[in-house]
Amino acid sequence: MSTDGSVVASALVQNTGIRAGVCVPQLYLRDFEAEVTRPVRQLIGFTRVWLEPGETVEVSFHVHADLASYTDRALRRRVDPGLIGLVIGSDAAAGGEMATVELFGPIRQVDHTREMSVPVDVRVVSAVAQ
């Protein structure tokens, strides 16, 4: 995606138990190429999903490049081209497959008008048979 673009990260979430419950899928970002040290896993989005027993939903996070911005050595907020990783998991310690995304284009300075939230869509894939 471009340094001013966006991408969608999706995962299937299923309740394999016998009782209804809540799951909180979380989206983490890792920047592999920033000029300053960045967190290994930075929480950038989450949602709360109610699932009936056996129900499966698809959770889609809409990630803008602004969420990969950081404060550089000159104290300017910017988005760099390069590789970032996105992981959806149940918590920071959870494994999960990392999707790598390459940002391309010029270094882009951002300010207080940058995107700071991650819109989330939840779609039922398979409902519980009544």
FENLIN-V410946 format. One line per field, one symbol per residue. ss: DSSP state (A for helix, B for strand, O for the rest). phi: phi as a letter, one per 30 degrees, with the letter a starting at -180 (. if undefined). psi: psi as a letter, one per 20 degrees, with the letter a starting at -180 (. if undefined). A space follows every 10 residues. Layout:
ss->???
phi->???
psi->???
//
This chain:
ss->OBOOOBBBBB BBBBOOOOOO BBBOOBBBBB BOOOOOOOOO OBBBBBOOBB BOOOOBBBBB BBBBAAAAOB BOOOOOBBBO OBBBBBBBBO OOOOOOOBBB BBBBOOOBBO OOOOOOOOBB BBBBBBOOOO
phi->.ddbcbbccb acbbccdcbd acbbdbcccb cdbddbdbdd bcdbaaacbc bdeidbbccb cccdeedcda cdddicdacc dkcbbbbcad addddidccc bcdbjddbdb bddddbbcdb cbbdcbdddc
psi->qrijarqppq qpppojaiqq rqqnpqpqqp oijqirprqh oopiqrrppp prpiqpqppp pooqhhijqr pahjkqprpq qapqqpppri rhiqdqpppp pppqarpppr bijqpjroqp ppppgprpp.
//
